[in-house]
Amino acid sequence: MKNTIAADLEWSSLAQKALNGECLTVEEGLAVLNAHNDEILPLMQAAFNVRKHYYGKKVKLNMIINAKSGLCPEDCGYCSQSIVSTAPVQKYTLLDKDTLLAGAREAMARQAGTYCIVAAGKGPTEKELDQVVDAVREIRETMPLKICACLGILKDGQAERLSEAGVHRYNHNLNTSKANYPSITTTHTYDQRVETVEKVKSHGMSPCSGVIIGMGETNHEIVEMAYALRELDADSIPINFLNAIPGTPLEKSGRTSAMKALKVLALFRFICPSKEIRVAGGREVNLRTLQPLSLYAANSLFVGDYLTTAGQDISADHHIIEDLGFEIELNAL
């Protein structure tokens, strides 16, 4: 390791530290992100040692359905569905139950164990919540799927209803560091996001919360994000890499290099060693041909399309897993 900490410190020592339950220091976290590209293979091997300890060679697959598109009053700078976006995206109200059920069947066909119902907006209305609850109940009765909901900031009583309906997991990303948050979104706060995740936990749903890399944050802030999610005790951590969509405020942000993306994934594996690390939105654009290496740190990925951007062909993801000698884990939260 030839950077900010002792040159004789091996990447494997960070893996051992993670396995011992110790948290990396800020300096060690920065060393991961600043690692020379020539060190990427030993770094990923060290991350894999941690991943293998907790998850073996299993890979969890997830599928998203964009259950309500556009029509969002929030001003999130990364999002093509926000009120400040001019991107030409579809706009529609919450999908009906039959369409949500069809999406669940498609998730099963893709060998996804978790089906993610995502709706744009600050938070669900009671009518929208009724629709989601109705669909979730039928999916739980008829299909062996885990259900994740991502509906925004929840009001009192809404988390309880989702939990009672059978939602296993609720996603609400922190997205960026607390310091960087006002430069990305002004219509709600970082603390409101933390409060929603805590509310989800208090009602027995598995908390899912992650980040978007590439929105002007510093490396120090990336380490802070990993610490925040460790403290939040999120069970699942989606690591998104900004896909800079034309028409959004962040359209000129460019892409995160594949090498940097791999270092970020290794960092989160070291700091949140036992958690499901998902390589998520933007992986195809940012990791490009190095996507297979991401699974040496991450143990989960999305298959198919995202909310308003296309994913790669599902067979390509299945081939990546097969060629690595890994195995799809079905029906896993």
Secondary structure, 3 states (H helix, E strand, C coil): CCCCCCCCCCHHHHHHHHHCCCCCCHHHHHHHHCCCHHHHHHHHHHHHHHHHHHHCCEEEEEEEEEEEECCCCCCCCCCCCCCCCCCCCCCECCCCHHHHHHHHHHHHHCCCCEEEEEECCCCCCHHHHHHHHHHHHHHHHHCCCEEEEECCCCCCCHHHHHHHHCCCEEECCCECCCCCHHHCCCCCCHHHHHHHHHHHHHCCCEEECCEEECCCCCHHHHHHHHHHHHHHCCCEEEEEECCCCCCCCCCCCCCCCHHHHHHHHHHHHHHCCCCEEEECCCHHHHCHHHHHHHCCCCCEEECCCCCCCCCCCHHHHHHHHHHHCCEEECCCC
